[in-house]
Amino acid sequence: PADNANWRVGRVPLGASEKVKPGARHTFSFEITAPSKAGTYAFQWRMAQEKKEWFGQLTPSVAVKVK
């Protein structure tokens, strides 16, 4: 779900000086923390324009097993 807290980070912002033009690609690097409860969790993201809307395709969903 949008803005879920499973990974202890709900959004990853662009840097203050970073801009991405429509149709361009950008690589985001960030750390996540696995949930504390064992189980299988979906890891999936989507772009958002702050205070406006979600846009673009969802990333492929990756099942992450936490033991």
PDB file of N, H, CA, C and O in Angstrom:
ATOM      1  N   PRO A   1       0.818  -1.214   0.000  1.00  0.00           N
ATOM      2  CA  PRO A   1       0.000   0.000   0.000  1.00  0.00           C
ATOM      3  C   PRO A   1       0.852   1.265   0.000  1.00  0.00           C
ATOM      4  O   PRO A   1       1.983   1.262   0.488  1.00  0.00           O
ATOM      5  N   ALA A   2       0.312   2.324  -0.541  1.00  0.00           N
ATOM      6  H   ALA A   2      -0.607   2.327  -0.937  1.00  0.00           H
ATOM      7  CA  ALA A   2       1.035   3.595  -0.584  1.00  0.00           C
ATOM      8  C   ALA A   2       1.383   4.050   0.834  1.00  0.00           C
ATOM      9  O   ALA A   2       0.569   3.949   1.752  1.00  0.00           O
ATOM     10  N   ASP A   3       2.605   4.552   0.991  1.00  0.00           N
ATOM     11  H   ASP A   3       3.266   4.635   0.246  1.00  0.00           H
ATOM     12  CA  ASP A   3       3.081   5.091   2.277  1.00  0.00           C
ATOM     13  C   ASP A   3       3.054   4.087   3.426  1.00  0.00           C
ATOM     14  O   ASP A   3       2.949   4.480   4.587  1.00  0.00           O
ATOM     15  N   ASN A   4       3.148   2.787   3.111  1.00  0.00           N
ATOM     16  H   ASN A   4       3.233   2.468   2.167  1.00  0.00           H
ATOM     17  CA  ASN A   4       3.150   1.823   4.216  1.00  0.00           C
ATOM     18  C   ASN A   4       4.477   1.920   4.969  1.00  0.00           C
ATOM     19  O   ASN A   4       5.457   2.456   4.453  1.00  0.00           O
ATOM     20  N   ALA A   5       4.494   1.405   6.171  1.00  0.00           N
ATOM     21  H   ALA A   5       3.698   0.969   6.590  1.00  0.00           H
ATOM     22  CA  ALA A   5       5.682   1.518   7.024  1.00  0.00           C
ATOM     23  C   ALA A   5       6.403   0.182   7.197  1.00  0.00           C
ATOM     24  O   ALA A   5       7.211   0.036   8.114  1.00  0.00           O
ATOM     25  N   ASN A   6       6.125  -0.791   6.333  1.00  0.00           N
ATOM     26  H   ASN A   6       5.468  -0.672   5.588  1.00  0.00           H
ATOM     27  CA  ASN A   6       6.780  -2.101   6.463  1.00  0.00           C
ATOM     28  C   ASN A   6       8.298  -2.003   6.478  1.00  0.00           C
ATOM     29  O   ASN A   6       8.958  -2.772   7.178  1.00  0.00           O
ATOM     30  N   TRP A   7       8.857  -1.079   5.725  1.00  0.00           N
ATOM     31  H   TRP A   7       8.322  -0.454   5.157  1.00  0.00           H
ATOM     32  CA  TRP A   7      10.311  -1.010   5.539  1.00  0.00           C
ATOM     33  C   TRP A   7      10.938   0.161   6.286  1.00  0.00           C
ATOM     34  O   TRP A   7      12.110   0.473   6.070  1.00  0.00           O
ATOM     35  N   ARG A   8      10.183   0.807   7.152  1.00  0.00           N
ATOM     36  H   ARG A   8       9.231   0.554   7.327  1.00  0.00           H
ATOM     37  CA  ARG A   8      10.621   1.938   7.975  1.00  0.00           C
ATOM     38  C   ARG A   8      10.954   3.174   7.148  1.00  0.00           C
ATOM     39  O   ARG A   8      11.543   4.126   7.660  1.00  0.00           O
ATOM     40  N   VAL A   9      10.580   3.162   5.883  1.00  0.00           N
ATOM     41  H   VAL A   9      10.101   2.389   5.468  1.00  0.00           H
ATOM     42  CA  VAL A   9      10.714   4.344   5.032  1.00  0.00           C
ATOM     43  C   VAL A   9       9.542   4.298   4.051  1.00  0.00           C
ATOM     44  O   VAL A   9       9.335   3.297   3.365  1.00  0.00           O
ATOM     45  N   GLY A  10       8.791   5.373   3.993  1.00  0.00           N
ATOM     46  H   GLY A  10       8.958   6.186   4.550  1.00  0.00           H
ATOM     47  CA  GLY A  10       7.618   5.399   3.124  1.00  0.00           C
ATOM     48  C   GLY A  10       7.865   6.112   1.810  1.00  0.00           C
ATOM     49  O   GLY A  10       7.214   5.837   0.802  1.00  0.00           O
ATOM     50  N   ARG A  11       8.817   7.032   1.836  1.00  0.00           N
ATOM     51  H   ARG A  11       9.346   7.255   2.655  1.00  0.00           H
ATOM     52  CA  ARG A  11       9.136   7.792   0.627  1.00  0.00           C
ATOM     53  C   ARG A  11      10.629   8.073   0.575  1.00  0.00           C
ATOM     54  O   ARG A  11      11.291   8.183   1.607  1.00  0.00           O
ATOM     55  N   VAL A  12      11.149   8.187  -0.641  1.00  0.00           N
ATOM     56  H   VAL A  12      10.612   8.098  -1.480  1.00  0.00           H
ATOM     57  CA  VAL A  12      12.560   8.508  -0.852  1.00  0.00           C
ATOM     58  C   VAL A  12      12.597   9.755  -1.738  1.00  0.00           C
ATOM     59  O   VAL A  12      12.312   9.666  -2.932  1.00  0.00           O
ATOM     60  N   PRO A  13      12.940  10.909  -1.174  1.00  0.00           N
ATOM     61  CA  PRO A  13      12.896  12.149  -1.954  1.00  0.00           C
ATOM     62  C   PRO A  13      14.101  12.316  -2.876  1.00  0.00           C
ATOM     63  O   PRO A  13      15.157  11.721  -2.662  1.00  0.00           O
ATOM     64  N   LEU A  14      13.918  13.130  -3.895  1.00  0.00           N
ATOM     65  H   LEU A  14      13.060  13.614  -4.069  1.00  0.00           H
ATOM     66  CA  LEU A  14      15.045  13.573  -4.706  1.00  0.00           C
ATOM     67  C   LEU A  14      15.872  14.539  -3.872  1.00  0.00           C
ATOM     68  O   LEU A  14      15.357  15.163  -2.944  1.00  0.00           O
ATOM     69  N   GLY A  15      17.145  14.662  -4.198  1.00  0.00           N
ATOM     70  H   GLY A  15      17.563  14.155  -4.952  1.00  0.00           H
ATOM     71  CA  GLY A  15      17.970  15.664  -3.542  1.00  0.00           C
ATOM     72  C   GLY A  15      17.493  17.059  -3.937  1.00  0.00           C
ATOM     73  O   GLY A  15      16.834  17.223  -4.964  1.00  0.00           O
ATOM     74  N   ALA A  16      17.818  18.048  -3.139  1.00  0.00           N
ATOM     75  H   ALA A  16      18.354  17.915  -2.305  1.00  0.00           H
ATOM     76  CA  ALA A  16      17.348  19.413  -3.370  1.00  0.00           C
ATOM     77  C   ALA A  16      17.696  19.934  -4.764  1.00  0.00           C
ATOM     78  O   ALA A  16      16.926  20.700  -5.344  1.00  0.00           O
ATOM     79  N   SER A  17      18.835  19.532  -5.304  1.00  0.00           N
ATOM     80  H   SER A  17      19.461  18.910  -4.833  1.00  0.00           H
ATOM     81  CA  SER A  17      19.251  20.033  -6.617  1.00  0.00           C
ATOM     82  C   SER A  17      18.930  19.065  -7.759  1.00  0.00           C
ATOM     83  O   SER A  17      19.219  19.362  -8.918  1.00  0.00           O
ATOM     84  N   GLU A  18      18.340  17.920  -7.446  1.00  0.00           N
ATOM     85  H   GLU A  18      18.104  17.678  -6.505  1.00  0.00           H
ATOM     86  CA  GLU A  18      18.038  16.923  -8.481  1.00  0.00           C
ATOM     87  C   GLU A  18      16.715  17.221  -9.181  1.00  0.00           C
ATOM     88  O   GLU A  18      15.723  17.580  -8.546  1.00  0.00           O
ATOM     89  N   LYS A  19      16.724  17.065 -10.496  1.00  0.00           N
ATOM     90  H   LYS A  19      17.529  16.773 -11.012  1.00  0.00           H
ATOM     91  CA  LYS A  19      15.509  17.192 -11.287  1.00  0.00           C
ATOM     92  C   LYS A  19      15.495  16.048 -12.292  1.00  0.00           C
ATOM     93  O   LYS A  19      16.538  15.682 -12.833  1.00  0.00           O
ATOM     94  N   VAL A  20      14.324  15.487 -12.544  1.00  0.00           N
ATOM     95  H   VAL A  20      13.476  15.785 -12.105  1.00  0.00           H
ATOM     96  CA  VAL A  20      14.182  14.399 -13.507  1.00  0.00           C
ATOM     97  C   VAL A  20      13.147  14.834 -14.524  1.00  0.00           C
ATOM     98  O   VAL A  20      11.993  15.090 -14.177  1.00  0.00           O
ATOM     99  N   LYS A  21      13.557  14.919 -15.773  1.00  0.00           N
ATOM    100  H   LYS A  21      14.494  14.711 -16.054  1.00  0.00           H
ATOM    101  CA  LYS A  21      12.652  15.350 -16.835  1.00  0.00           C
ATOM    102  C   LYS A  21      11.688  14.221 -17.195  1.00  0.00           C
ATOM    103  O   LYS A  21      12.020  13.048 -17.027  1.00  0.00           O
ATOM    104  N   PRO A  22      10.506  14.564 -17.685  1.00  0.00           N
ATOM    105  CA  PRO A  22       9.543  13.536 -18.117  1.00  0.00           C
ATOM    106  C   PRO A  22      10.193  12.558 -19.103  1.00  0.00           C
ATOM    107  O   PRO A  22      10.867  12.973 -20.046  1.00  0.00           O
ATOM    108  N   GLY A  23       9.986  11.274 -18.878  1.00  0.00           N
ATOM    109  H   GLY A  23       9.438  10.937 -18.112  1.00  0.00           H
ATOM    110  CA  GLY A  23      10.540  10.232 -19.745  1.00  0.00           C
ATOM    111  C   GLY A  23      11.971   9.842 -19.419  1.00  0.00           C
ATOM    112  O   GLY A  23      12.483   8.864 -19.965  1.00  0.00           O
ATOM    113  N   ALA A  24      12.628  10.592 -18.535  1.00  0.00           N
ATOM    114  H   ALA A  24      12.212  11.387 -18.092  1.00  0.00           H
ATOM    115  CA  ALA A  24      14.015  10.293 -18.167  1.00  0.00           C
ATOM    116  C   ALA A  24      14.039   9.209 -17.098  1.00  0.00           C
ATOM    117  O   ALA A  24      13.012   8.901 -16.494  1.00  0.00           O
ATOM    118  N   ARG A  25      15.208   8.635 -16.868  1.00  0.00           N
ATOM    119  H   ARG A  25      16.043   8.885 -17.358  1.00  0.00           H
ATOM    120  CA  ARG A  25      15.396   7.620 -15.834  1.00  0.00           C
ATOM    121  C   ARG A  25      16.235   8.190 -14.702  1.00  0.00           C
ATOM    122  O   ARG A  25      17.071   9.072 -14.901  1.00  0.00           O
ATOM    123  N   HIS A  26      15.988   7.660 -13.503  1.00  0.00           N
ATOM    124  H   HIS A  26      15.309   6.944 -13.341  1.00  0.00           H
ATOM    125  CA  HIS A  26      16.755   8.070 -12.333  1.00  0.00           C
ATOM    126  C   HIS A  26      16.884   6.854 -11.420  1.00  0.00           C
ATOM    127  O   HIS A  26      15.920   6.110 -11.240  1.00  0.00           O
ATOM    128  N   THR A  27      18.048   6.653 -10.853  1.00  0.00           N
ATOM    129  H   THR A  27      18.831   7.258 -10.999  1.00  0.00           H
ATOM    130  CA  THR A  27      18.267   5.550  -9.924  1.00  0.00           C
ATOM    131  C   THR A  27      18.253   6.096  -8.501  1.00  0.00           C
ATOM    132  O   THR A  27      18.948   7.062  -8.183  1.00  0.00           O
ATOM    133  N   PHE A  28      17.446   5.457  -7.648  1.00  0.00           N
ATOM    134  H   PHE A  28      16.882   4.673  -7.906  1.00  0.00           H
ATOM    135  CA  PHE A  28      17.376   5.826  -6.236  1.00  0.00           C
ATOM    136  C   PHE A  28      18.141   4.783  -5.434  1.00  0.00           C
ATOM    137  O   PHE A  28      17.994   3.584  -5.674  1.00  0.00           O
ATOM    138  N   SER A  29      18.943   5.223  -4.497  1.00  0.00           N
ATOM    139  H   SER A  29      19.063   6.197  -4.302  1.00  0.00           H
ATOM    140  CA  SER A  29      19.654   4.317  -3.584  1.00  0.00           C
ATOM    141  C   SER A  29      19.251   4.683  -2.168  1.00  0.00           C
ATOM    142  O   SER A  29      19.351   5.841  -1.762  1.00  0.00           O
ATOM    143  N   PHE A  30      18.792   3.682  -1.417  1.00  0.00           N
ATOM    144  H   PHE A  30      18.711   2.742  -1.747  1.00  0.00           H
ATOM    145  CA  PHE A  30      18.369   3.939  -0.048  1.00  0.00           C
ATOM    146  C   PHE A  30      18.396   2.644   0.741  1.00  0.00           C
ATOM    147  O   PHE A  30      18.371   1.553   0.171  1.00  0.00           O
ATOM    148  N   GLU A  31      18.447   2.777   2.051  1.00  0.00           N
ATOM    149  H   GLU A  31      18.468   3.663   2.514  1.00  0.00           H
ATOM    150  CA  GLU A  31      18.462   1.617   2.930  1.00  0.00           C
ATOM    151  C   GLU A  31      17.066   1.393   3.493  1.00  0.00           C
ATOM    152  O   GLU A  31      16.314   2.336   3.738  1.00  0.00           O
ATOM    153  N   ILE A  32      16.742   0.126   3.690  1.00  0.00           N
ATOM    154  H   ILE A  32      17.353  -0.640   3.491  1.00  0.00           H
ATOM    155  CA  ILE A  32      15.479  -0.241   4.314  1.00  0.00           C
ATOM    156  C   ILE A  32      15.787  -1.113   5.525  1.00  0.00           C
ATOM    157  O   ILE A  32      16.889  -1.644   5.659  1.00  0.00           O
ATOM    158  N   THR A  33      14.811  -1.250   6.394  1.00  0.00           N
ATOM    159  H   THR A  33      13.916  -0.819   6.285  1.00  0.00           H
ATOM    160  CA  THR A  33      14.923  -2.137   7.545  1.00  0.00           C
ATOM    161  C   THR A  33      13.814  -3.169   7.433  1.00  0.00           C
ATOM    162  O   THR A  33      12.645  -2.817   7.277  1.00  0.00           O
ATOM    163  N   ALA A  34      14.178  -4.437   7.513  1.00  0.00           N
ATOM    164  H   ALA A  34      15.128  -4.722   7.641  1.00  0.00           H
ATOM    165  CA  ALA A  34      13.180  -5.507   7.414  1.00  0.00           C
ATOM    166  C   ALA A  34      12.186  -5.417   8.563  1.00  0.00           C
ATOM    167  O   ALA A  34      12.542  -5.000   9.665  1.00  0.00           O
ATOM    168  N   PRO A  35      10.954  -5.802   8.311  1.00  0.00           N
ATOM    169  CA  PRO A  35       9.967  -5.839   9.390  1.00  0.00           C
ATOM    170  C   PRO A  35      10.439  -6.753  10.523  1.00  0.00           C
ATOM    171  O   PRO A  35      11.185  -7.703  10.285  1.00  0.00           O
ATOM    172  N   SER A  36      10.011  -6.472  11.737  1.00  0.00           N
ATOM    173  H   SER A  36       9.405  -5.700  11.930  1.00  0.00           H
ATOM    174  CA  SER A  36      10.453  -7.259  12.889  1.00  0.00           C
ATOM    175  C   SER A  36       9.707  -8.583  13.021  1.00  0.00           C
ATOM    176  O   SER A  36      10.169  -9.481  13.725  1.00  0.00           O
ATOM    177  N   LYS A  37       8.580  -8.715  12.366  1.00  0.00           N
ATOM    178  H   LYS A  37       8.205  -7.985  11.794  1.00  0.00           H
ATOM    179  CA  LYS A  37       7.794  -9.945  12.439  1.00  0.00           C
ATOM    180  C   LYS A  37       8.094 -10.817  11.214  1.00  0.00           C
ATOM    181  O   LYS A  37       8.103 -10.327  10.085  1.00  0.00           O
ATOM    182  N   ALA A  38       8.341 -12.116  11.449  1.00  0.00           N
ATOM    183  H   ALA A  38       8.334 -12.514  12.366  1.00  0.00           H
ATOM    184  CA  ALA A  38       8.611 -13.038  10.340  1.00  0.00           C
ATOM    185  C   ALA A  38       7.408 -13.102   9.405  1.00  0.00           C
ATOM    186  O   ALA A  38       6.260 -12.959   9.825  1.00  0.00           O
ATOM    187  N   GLY A  39       7.701 -13.319   8.138  1.00  0.00           N
ATOM    188  H   GLY A  39       8.634 -13.436   7.797  1.00  0.00           H
ATOM    189  CA  GLY A  39       6.639 -13.432   7.152  1.00  0.00           C
ATOM    190  C   GLY A  39       7.158 -13.091   5.772  1.00  0.00           C
ATOM    191  O   GLY A  39       8.347 -12.825   5.596  1.00  0.00           O
ATOM    192  N   THR A  40       6.278 -13.097   4.803  1.00  0.00           N
ATOM    193  H   THR A  40       5.312 -13.313   4.945  1.00  0.00           H
ATOM    194  CA  THR A  40       6.630 -12.721   3.440  1.00  0.00           C
ATOM    195  C   THR A  40       5.972 -11.383   3.146  1.00  0.00           C
ATOM    196  O   THR A  40       4.763 -11.225   3.310  1.00  0.00           O
ATOM    197  N   TYR A  41       6.770 -10.431   2.716  1.00  0.00           N
ATOM    198  H   TYR A  41       7.752 -10.559   2.583  1.00  0.00           H
ATOM    199  CA  TYR A  41       6.308  -9.076   2.467  1.00  0.00           C
ATOM    200  C   TYR A  41       6.560  -8.677   1.023  1.00  0.00           C
ATOM    201  O   TYR A  41       7.595  -9.018   0.450  1.00  0.00           O
ATOM    202  N   ALA A  42       5.624  -7.963   0.444  1.00  0.00           N
ATOM    203  H   ALA A  42       4.783  -7.687   0.910  1.00  0.00           H
ATOM    204  CA  ALA A  42       5.797  -7.441  -0.913  1.00  0.00           C
ATOM    205  C   ALA A  42       6.621  -6.160  -0.833  1.00  0.00           C
ATOM    206  O   ALA A  42       6.359  -5.289  -0.004  1.00  0.00           O
ATOM    207  N   PHE A  43       7.615  -6.061  -1.703  1.00  0.00           N
ATOM    208  H   PHE A  43       7.828  -6.769  -2.376  1.00  0.00           H
ATOM    209  CA  PHE A  43       8.442  -4.860  -1.805  1.00  0.00           C
ATOM    210  C   PHE A  43       8.149  -4.261  -3.167  1.00  0.00           C
ATOM    211  O   PHE A  43       8.511  -4.837  -4.193  1.00  0.00           O
ATOM    212  N   GLN A  44       7.488  -3.095  -3.185  1.00  0.00           N
ATOM    213  H   GLN A  44       7.194  -2.627  -2.351  1.00  0.00           H
ATOM    214  CA  GLN A  44       7.064  -2.480  -4.435  1.00  0.00           C
ATOM    215  C   GLN A  44       6.931  -0.970  -4.224  1.00  0.00           C
ATOM    216  O   GLN A  44       6.510  -0.524  -3.157  1.00  0.00           O
ATOM    217  N   TRP A  45       7.291  -0.189  -5.240  1.00  0.00           N
ATOM    218  H   TRP A  45       7.633  -0.552  -6.107  1.00  0.00           H
ATOM    219  CA  TRP A  45       7.283   1.261  -5.120  1.00  0.00           C
ATOM    220  C   TRP A  45       6.613   1.908  -6.323  1.00  0.00           C
ATOM    221  O   TRP A  45       6.402   1.271  -7.356  1.00  0.00           O
ATOM    222  N   ARG A  46       6.284   3.187  -6.168  1.00  0.00           N
ATOM    223  H   ARG A  46       6.456   3.704  -5.330  1.00  0.00           H
ATOM    224  CA  ARG A  46       5.715   3.979  -7.249  1.00  0.00           C
ATOM    225  C   ARG A  46       6.088   5.439  -7.008  1.00  0.00           C
ATOM    226  O   ARG A  46       6.290   5.850  -5.865  1.00  0.00           O
ATOM    227  N   MET A  47       6.180   6.210  -8.066  1.00  0.00           N
ATOM    228  H   MET A  47       6.016   5.877  -8.994  1.00  0.00           H
ATOM    229  CA  MET A  47       6.541   7.619  -7.954  1.00  0.00           C
ATOM    230  C   MET A  47       5.358   8.441  -7.446  1.00  0.00           C
ATOM    231  O   MET A  47       4.198   8.079  -7.642  1.00  0.00           O
ATOM    232  N   ALA A  48       5.678   9.547  -6.794  1.00  0.00           N
ATOM    233  H   ALA A  48       6.620   9.841  -6.634  1.00  0.00           H
ATOM    234  CA  ALA A  48       4.651  10.480  -6.327  1.00  0.00           C
ATOM    235  C   ALA A  48       5.181  11.893  -6.465  1.00  0.00           C
ATOM    236  O   ALA A  48       6.358  12.153  -6.216  1.00  0.00           O
ATOM    237  N   GLN A  49       4.317  12.795  -6.860  1.00  0.00           N
ATOM    238  H   GLN A  49       3.361  12.584  -7.062  1.00  0.00           H
ATOM    239  CA  GLN A  49       4.662  14.215  -6.829  1.00  0.00           C
ATOM    240  C   GLN A  49       4.048  14.744  -5.544  1.00  0.00           C
ATOM    241  O   GLN A  49       2.828  14.749  -5.377  1.00  0.00           O
ATOM    242  N   GLU A  50       4.908  15.189  -4.642  1.00  0.00           N
ATOM    243  H   GLU A  50       5.898  15.185  -4.778  1.00  0.00           H
ATOM    244  CA  GLU A  50       4.470  15.569  -3.304  1.00  0.00           C
ATOM    245  C   GLU A  50       3.275  16.510  -3.333  1.00  0.00           C
ATOM    246  O   GLU A  50       3.266  17.513  -4.046  1.00  0.00           O
ATOM    247  N   LYS A  51       2.276  16.163  -2.545  1.00  0.00           N
ATOM    248  H   LYS A  51       2.283  15.348  -1.966  1.00  0.00           H
ATOM    249  CA  LYS A  51       1.041  16.927  -2.386  1.00  0.00           C
ATOM    250  C   LYS A  51       0.238  17.065  -3.680  1.00  0.00           C
ATOM    251  O   LYS A  51      -0.625  17.937  -3.788  1.00  0.00           O
ATOM    252  N   LYS A  52       0.528  16.191  -4.675  1.00  0.00           N
ATOM    253  H   LYS A  52       1.228  15.483  -4.587  1.00  0.00           H
ATOM    254  CA  LYS A  52      -0.246  16.247  -5.909  1.00  0.00           C
ATOM    255  C   LYS A  52      -0.842  14.889  -6.241  1.00  0.00           C
ATOM    256  O   LYS A  52      -2.046  14.686  -6.085  1.00  0.00           O
ATOM    257  N   GLU A  53       0.002  13.942  -6.704  1.00  0.00           N
ATOM    258  H   GLU A  53       0.980  14.107  -6.830  1.00  0.00           H
ATOM    259  CA  GLU A  53      -0.556  12.660  -7.122  1.00  0.00           C
ATOM    260  C   GLU A  53       0.516  11.595  -7.273  1.00  0.00           C
ATOM    261  O   GLU A  53       1.704  11.897  -7.393  1.00  0.00           O
ATOM    262  N   TRP A  54       0.070  10.330  -7.265  1.00  0.00           N
ATOM    263  H   TRP A  54      -0.895  10.085  -7.168  1.00  0.00           H
ATOM    264  CA  TRP A  54       0.913   9.194  -7.613  1.00  0.00           C
ATOM    265  C   TRP A  54       0.914   9.115  -9.131  1.00  0.00           C
ATOM    266  O   TRP A  54      -0.080   9.464  -9.767  1.00  0.00           O
ATOM    267  N   PHE A  55       2.029   8.655  -9.727  1.00  0.00           N
ATOM    268  H   PHE A  55       2.836   8.371  -9.209  1.00  0.00           H
ATOM    269  CA  PHE A  55       2.070   8.553 -11.181  1.00  0.00           C
ATOM    270  C   PHE A  55       3.041   7.464 -11.612  1.00  0.00           C
ATOM    271  O   PHE A  55       3.834   6.969 -10.811  1.00  0.00           O
ATOM    272  N   GLY A  56       2.969   7.099 -12.873  1.00  0.00           N
ATOM    273  H   GLY A  56       2.324   7.501 -13.524  1.00  0.00           H
ATOM    274  CA  GLY A  56       3.864   6.087 -13.426  1.00  0.00           C
ATOM    275  C   GLY A  56       3.472   4.687 -13.002  1.00  0.00           C
ATOM    276  O   GLY A  56       2.540   4.478 -12.225  1.00  0.00           O
ATOM    277  N   GLN A  57       4.213   3.745 -13.537  1.00  0.00           N
ATOM    278  H   GLN A  57       4.970   3.915 -14.168  1.00  0.00           H
ATOM    279  CA  GLN A  57       3.967   2.334 -13.256  1.00  0.00           C
ATOM    280  C   GLN A  57       4.554   1.939 -11.904  1.00  0.00           C
ATOM    281  O   GLN A  57       5.553   2.500 -11.453  1.00  0.00           O
ATOM    282  N   LEU A  58       3.914   0.966 -11.273  1.00  0.00           N
ATOM    283  H   LEU A  58       3.103   0.511 -11.639  1.00  0.00           H
ATOM    284  CA  LEU A  58       4.490   0.366 -10.072  1.00  0.00           C
ATOM    285  C   LEU A  58       5.734  -0.425 -10.461  1.00  0.00           C
ATOM    286  O   LEU A  58       5.801  -0.975 -11.561  1.00  0.00           O
ATOM    287  N   THR A  59       6.708  -0.485  -9.576  1.00  0.00           N
ATOM    288  H   THR A  59       6.653  -0.039  -8.683  1.00  0.00           H
ATOM    289  CA  THR A  59       7.849  -1.364  -9.819  1.00  0.00           C
ATOM    290  C   THR A  59       7.360  -2.806  -9.734  1.00  0.00           C
ATOM    291  O   THR A  59       6.294  -3.056  -9.170  1.00  0.00           O
ATOM    292  N   PRO A  60       8.109  -3.755 -10.277  1.00  0.00           N
ATOM    293  CA  PRO A  60       7.718  -5.154 -10.094  1.00  0.00           C
ATOM    294  C   PRO A  60       7.666  -5.477  -8.598  1.00  0.00           C
ATOM    295  O   PRO A  60       8.497  -4.995  -7.828  1.00  0.00           O
ATOM    296  N   SER A  61       6.709  -6.276  -8.198  1.00  0.00           N
ATOM    297  H   SER A  61       6.035  -6.667  -8.824  1.00  0.00           H
ATOM    298  CA  SER A  61       6.591  -6.681  -6.802  1.00  0.00           C
ATOM    299  C   SER A  61       7.581  -7.807  -6.522  1.00  0.00           C
ATOM    300  O   SER A  61       7.623  -8.802  -7.246  1.00  0.00           O
ATOM    301  N   VAL A  62       8.367  -7.646  -5.481  1.00  0.00           N
ATOM    302  H   VAL A  62       8.333  -6.838  -4.892  1.00  0.00           H
ATOM    303  CA  VAL A  62       9.352  -8.652  -5.082  1.00  0.00           C
ATOM    304  C   VAL A  62       8.934  -9.193  -3.708  1.00  0.00           C
ATOM    305  O   VAL A  62       8.747  -8.418  -2.770  1.00  0.00           O
ATOM    306  N   ALA A  63       8.791 -10.491  -3.589  1.00  0.00           N
ATOM    307  H   ALA A  63       8.944 -11.121  -4.351  1.00  0.00           H
ATOM    308  CA  ALA A  63       8.441 -11.106  -2.307  1.00  0.00           C
ATOM    309  C   ALA A  63       9.711 -11.252  -1.469  1.00  0.00           C
ATOM    310  O   ALA A  63      10.674 -11.892  -1.891  1.00  0.00           O
ATOM    311  N   VAL A  64       9.702 -10.655  -0.289  1.00  0.00           N
ATOM    312  H   VAL A  64       8.919 -10.135   0.053  1.00  0.00           H
ATOM    313  CA  VAL A  64      10.857 -10.703   0.605  1.00  0.00           C
ATOM    314  C   VAL A  64      10.464 -11.518   1.827  1.00  0.00           C
ATOM    315  O   VAL A  64       9.516 -11.171   2.532  1.00  0.00           O
ATOM    316  N   LYS A  65      11.200 -12.614   2.083  1.00  0.00           N
ATOM    317  H   LYS A  65      11.970 -12.896   1.511  1.00  0.00           H
ATOM    318  CA  LYS A  65      10.926 -13.464   3.246  1.00  0.00           C
ATOM    319  C   LYS A  65      11.759 -12.987   4.425  1.00  0.00           C
ATOM    320  O   LYS A  65      12.980 -12.863   4.322  1.00  0.00           O
ATOM    321  N   VAL A  66      11.107 -12.724   5.527  1.00  0.00           N
ATOM    322  H   VAL A  66      10.116 -12.825   5.610  1.00  0.00           H
ATOM    323  CA  VAL A  66      11.770 -12.321   6.763  1.00  0.00           C
ATOM    324  C   VAL A  66      11.643 -13.476   7.744  1.00  0.00           C
ATOM    325  O   VAL A  66      10.542 -13.954   8.015  1.00  0.00           O
ATOM    326  N   LYS A  67      12.785 -13.922   8.276  1.00  0.00           N
ATOM    327  H   LYS A  67      13.679 -13.533   8.055  1.00  0.00           H
ATOM    328  CA  LYS A  67      12.775 -15.064   9.201  1.00  0.00           C
ATOM    329  C   LYS A  67      13.010 -14.603  10.612  1.00  0.00           C
ATOM    330  O   LYS A  67      13.037 -15.421  11.532  1.00  0.00           O
TER     331      LYS A  67
END
